[in-house]
Amino acid sequence: MPRASLLRPRPKPAEIKERITRLHGLVREGTENRPGVYQMANEDGHVVYVGKSKRLRTRLLGYFRAAAKEKGARILKESTAVSWEYCPSEFAALLAELRLIKRFRPKFNVVMKRDLRRYAFLQLTHGPAPKLRVVGGSARDPQSLYYGPFTSRSRTHDAARALSNALGLRDCAEDVPIVFSDQQELFPLGRRTPGCLRFEIKRCLGPCVGGCSASAYTERVGLARAFLEGHSEGPIAQFRAEMLENSARAEYERAAALRDRVKQLEILREQLKRLRFALESLSFLYTVPGHGGDDRIYLVRRGSVRAEMTVPRSEAEHEALHRLAGEVYGPHEPAAAPVPLHEVEEVLLLSSWFQRFPDELARTQPFVLQQHGSPDTRAHGTDKPGRTTASRNRTSAT
């Protein structure tokens, strides 16, 4: 069958106009001006756009007033169906929008993708010989570890290079075969011919040429993690000592190069320290008034909403909140742990939310673990979680 016959015929202008008129009537008759999220889908049922608004009716009707060249008109022209769901607040709508975008990845939702590209993350890859890479916020490997976000990709890249060089971590392509010195081979081929300049100048342990054992390389990866997670200062002390030795021997060029490496790693260390503080600061109970009295309390830990429920009104509901908070805040999570990939976008969203609306911090309440291990959700002498007026200074992710 010719390929052209498989293509769906392009709709005629009259058909498009009739479809848009139908959608306009559906929105005009069925929506209210309250917070919510909406989805636009094409004739194949694929979601092409997800949006949110604190005034849903006004936002949706705005699509039908858009000029032909505007994005709203382009979305509407491709859509055959529109659906919406009300949310108790703008914050709830923002969370729902993010989760729908992560689920459907609509082609017209480019703003979030663009915002994520503004940030850089240090990725420690998985596999037999992990390496450090600088990636964007849209990375998709759940088995890797991610540290960040950072706002300067070039500065992060320089620091990653300095750390990799100091510890001898590889930077070759993922498809390069790894052959450790203690690896058993079915057909021994003898020592590989080194094809990497970094191995030759002793900047890499050479896991692809049998230059090191698997355990030796794993130990270096552990040192990299210890530095990135704040458990050690890594090679900084070593570089400082070498810098002083070279300076004493009047090898000033070499000393200057080491000084630059120390500076790069110190900047990275300080950035990571601020990020860890920011993540820990984004751990609290957050109460948000909702439409029609549908007030919600969000249990936020390390920048991610781990759970939510309606604000408790009775003793039984208070007890339910205690139990839920125990599940969220009870288990130990290292302060220096990297951000799980599935939480990266939510961490950025919450950080941005409290930057835009700093007064919302007055609605947050720190959790307090009691002696028996369950959180005290009635801190500051109030029986209404989150209704504290004492806001704390918090630093957003850099």
Number of C-alpha atoms within 10 A of each C-alpha: 5 6 6 8 8 8 8 7 8 8 9 8 10 9 11 17 13 11 16 20 12 14 20 17 11 14 19 14 10 10 19 14 14 19 23 27 26 21 21 22 20 17 10 8 11 16 22 20 24 25 21 26 23 21 16 24 20 16 15 22 16 12 17 17 11 14 11 12 8 11 13 18 18 15 18 24 16 15 24 18 19 19 14 19 14 20 23 20 21 21 20 20 22 21 18 20 20 19 15 18 20 12 10 13 18 18 13 15 14 12 9 13 14 12 13 18 16 14 19 26 24 25 22 20 18 14 11 13 21 19 22 22 19 22 19 19 24 18 17 11 13 12 12 18 19 27 24 22 26 22 16 13 19 11 16 25 19 17 24 22 21 21 25 21 19 20 20 21 26 23 17 12 8 12 6 9 12 17 22 22 17 12 12 9 9 6 6 7 7 8 11 11 8 14 11 16 10 18 19 12 8 12 18 23 23 26 24 22 19 20 20 18 16 18 11 15 24 15 12 18 21 12 19 26 20 15 20 25 20 18 12 14 17 20 20 22 11 13 19 16 14 16 24 16 15 17 15 11 10 11 13 15 12 14 22 14 13 22 17 16 24 22 15 21 24 15 15 21 21 12 19 23 15 16 21 25 18 19 22 18 19 25 20 24 24 23 26 23 17 17 14 9 10 13 16 20 21 22 25 24 21 22 26 23 21 15 15 17 15 17 21 18 10 9 10 10 14 18 13 14 23 17 14 19 25 18 14 18 21 14 9 7 10 10 13 20 16 19 19 13 19 13 14 22 21 17 22 19 18 22 21 14 15 16 15 10 9 13 12 15 21 16 20 27 25 24 23 16 15 10 8 6 12 19 23 18 25 19 17 16 8 11 14 16 25 27 19 20 13 13 15 12 9 17 18 21 23 15
